[in-house]
Amino acid sequence: QVQLVESGGGLVQAGGSLRLSCAASGGTFSSYVMAWFRQVPGKEREFVAAITWSGGRTYYADSVKGRFTISRDNAKNTVYLQLDNLKPEDTAVYYCAANSRVPTTTAYDYWGQGTQVTVSS
């Protein structure tokens, strides 16, 4: 059973930065497409970024393009999300997800428990 554990969330002022990490265990991490999603209460889970197994291709939501960067370290079974120039509207619970044939949808097999990111104005 694949387990995903996110960390790195917190409270930051607008314009600040955070780096989220997602550690995977129990599966073949290096073969998975990995992604980050976010969700605020009352809204649907929203795609943020995804990265292919080799790291050779990345996908971003338009709302975060140029501010967020997804990366992975297959030797450490970890995927990262660097969040720069944060805005209050980035406030959400951020979820890590693994293994999908359609990277920008919610059709992932495995999900983490989420980490809260709060951006103050």
N, C-alpha and C positions, 0 to 999 in steps of 0.2 A: 504494500500500500504506500503510495506516494504521500509524503507530508511536506507541506510548505509552511515556513514560519517567517513572517515579516518582522522587520524591526526598523528603527530609525525615525519613526514619526515623532511629532512634537508640536510645540507652539513656536511660531516664528513671525516676525514682523514682515509686512509687505516689502518686497524687494529683496528679502533674504533668501537663503538656500537651505536645503536639506538633502540628505542622501538616504534613500530607502534601500534596504537589503532584503532579499528573500532567499533563505537557505532551504535547499531541497534534500530530501532523503527518501530512501526506499524505492527508487526507480532509476531508470536510465536517463539521468538529467541531460546528458550531452545530446540526446536524440530528440529532445522536446523543443517545440516552439514555446517560448515563455512570454508572458505579458503582464502588464499592470492595468488594472481597472480602478475606478473610484465610484463612490456612491455617497449621496447625501440623503438624509431622511426624507421619505416621500417621493423620491425620484428613482428612476431605473439606474441600474449599474451602467457606467459609462466607460467605453474603451479609452485608454490613455496612450499606451505604447506596447509594441511587441517586437520580438527579436527572434530570428531563425536560429536553428540549432548551432550553426557555425558562427553566428554573429555577423554574417555577411550581408544580411538585409534587415532593416529596421522599418517600423511603421509608427506613425504618430497621429494622434488626433490633431485637427487643425488648431484647436484651442491651446495646445501645449507646444506646438512645433516652434523650434528655435529657443525654447526655454527649458525643456526637459530633455534628458538624454538617457536612453536605456542601454545597458551593457551587460555582459555576462562573463563569468569566469568558470569554465567547465571543470577546471581542476579543483575548484572549491565548491562546485555544485551550487553556485550562487548567482542570482541575477540582481542587478542594481537599477535604481532609478534616481538619477541626479535631478533635483528640482531647483532651478535657478529663477531669479526674478519672480518670486512667488507673488500671487495676487490673492486678495480675500476670497475670490470665487474659486480658488483651488482648494479651499477647505472641504475636506471629505474624509471618509475612511478609504484608504488605499489597499487594494487586494492584489495579491500575486496569483497568477494562474499558469497552469502547465498543460501542454499537449493539446494542440488543435490543428485541424486542417484548414481552418478559416481564421487567420490570426486576428482580424479586427472585429470579430463577433464574440459573443459570450459563450460560444460552443467549445469550452475547455473542459477537460476531464477532471482536473484537480484544482482546488482553490485553497488559499490560506485563510486565516481568521481575520486578517485585516490589521492595519495600523492607522491611527488617527493623525491627520495633518490639519492643523489649525493655523490660519494666517490672519493676523490682526492688521487692521488698517491704521 
